[in-house]
Amino acid sequence: MNRPVFVGIEIRQSIKEQIISWWKQNVGSELHENLFCHHITLEFKPKETSPVMKLVGTSILFKIAGVLEDENCQTIVVKLDDKIPYKGTSMPHITIATNGSTPPKYSNQLINESFMIPFDGPYLSGLAKGF
């Protein structure tokens, strides 16, 4: 396998639909125009020897732990098992949507500079893969 740009947990369409439904029922705000809800980044530019590379192809459980949103972006923070290696610049998360001009990586800034509203959300799963 060629070394991926990043390793993450892919959000399948059925899980994406569950997350969007959960957002509408529990958060209530309208989603911004650019819908993402695509993945959870575990490590950006991993080395071939990185422990995250061993996860590729496995199913990983995660739990919705909180939400953040502003006029630019809507993000769900997730809780991963402590055994899952994570090397992100903020907390593990899924960028749900942005306003049309904001890139999805803005979620990291939102998490680092804003207050998360905690939630005891559902457990969901996705497949670890290289992107």
C-alpha positions in Angstrom: 0.0 0.0 0.0 1.3 3.5 -0.9 1.6 5.7 2.1 -1.6 7.7 2.5 -1.9 11.4 3.0 -3.8 10.6 6.2 -5.4 7.6 7.9 -8.9 8.1 9.2 -12.2 6.5 10.0 -14.5 6.6 6.9 -18.1 7.6 7.6 -20.3 5.3 5.5 -23.5 6.8 4.0 -25.8 4.9 6.5 -23.8 6.3 9.4 -23.7 9.8 7.9 -27.5 9.7 7.7 -27.7 8.6 11.4 -25.4 11.5 12.4 -27.4 14.1 10.4 -30.6 12.8 12.0 -29.0 12.9 15.4 -27.9 16.5 14.8 -31.4 17.6 13.8 -33.0 15.9 16.8 -30.5 16.9 19.4 -28.8 20.1 18.3 -31.7 21.5 16.2 -29.9 24.1 14.1 -30.1 24.0 10.3 -27.0 22.5 8.7 -24.7 24.8 6.7 -24.8 24.5 2.9 -21.6 22.4 2.4 -22.2 19.0 3.9 -19.1 16.9 4.6 -19.5 14.3 7.4 -16.9 12.2 5.6 -14.2 11.0 8.1 -12.4 11.3 11.4 -8.7 12.0 10.8 -6.5 9.8 13.0 -3.1 10.9 11.7 -2.0 13.2 9.0 1.0 12.1 6.9 1.7 8.9 8.9 5.0 7.1 8.6 4.9 3.5 7.4 5.8 2.4 10.9 3.1 4.5 12.6 0.7 2.3 14.8 -2.2 3.9 13.0 -1.2 2.0 9.8 -2.0 -1.3 11.5 -5.7 -0.1 11.9 -6.3 0.2 8.2 -9.1 -2.2 7.2 -10.5 -2.6 10.7 -13.8 -1.4 12.1 -13.5 1.3 14.8 -16.2 2.3 17.3 -16.7 5.9 18.3 -19.1 7.9 20.4 -20.6 11.4 19.8 -19.3 13.4 22.8 -20.1 17.0 21.9 -20.8 19.6 19.3 -19.4 23.0 18.3 -20.8 25.4 15.8 -20.5 28.9 14.6 -21.5 30.8 11.4 -18.7 29.1 9.5 -18.7 25.4 10.6 -20.6 22.7 12.4 -18.5 19.9 14.1 -19.1 16.8 16.2 -16.4 15.8 18.7 -16.1 12.1 19.1 -14.7 9.8 21.8 -12.4 7.0 20.6 -11.2 4.0 22.6 -8.0 4.9 24.5 -6.2 2.2 22.5 -6.8 4.0 19.2 -3.8 6.1 18.2 -4.7 9.7 17.5 -2.3 12.4 16.4 -4.6 15.3 15.5 -4.2 19.0 16.1 -7.4 19.1 18.0 -9.8 16.6 19.5 -11.1 13.7 17.3 -14.0 15.0 15.3 -16.2 14.9 12.2 -16.7 18.1 10.3 -20.4 18.0 9.6 -20.9 21.1 7.4 -19.4 24.5 6.5 -20.9 27.7 5.2 -19.8 27.4 1.6 -16.5 29.4 1.8 -14.9 27.9 4.9 -12.7 24.8 4.4 -13.4 21.7 6.5 -10.0 22.0 8.3 -11.5 25.1 10.1 -13.0 22.5 12.5 -9.6 22.3 14.2 -9.6 26.0 14.9 -13.2 25.9 16.1 -12.4 23.1 18.6 -9.2 24.8 19.8 -10.8 28.3 20.2 -14.4 27.6 21.2 -16.5 25.9 23.9 -17.8 22.4 23.2 -21.4 21.6 24.2 -21.1 18.1 25.7 -23.5 15.4 24.6 -23.9 11.7 25.6 -24.5 10.6 22.0 -24.7 7.2 20.4 -22.0 4.8 19.6 -21.3 4.5 15.8 -18.6 2.8 13.8 -16.6 3.3 10.7 -13.8 1.6 8.7 -10.2 2.8 9.2 -8.6 3.5 5.8 -5.9 5.5 4.1 -7.0 8.5 2.2 
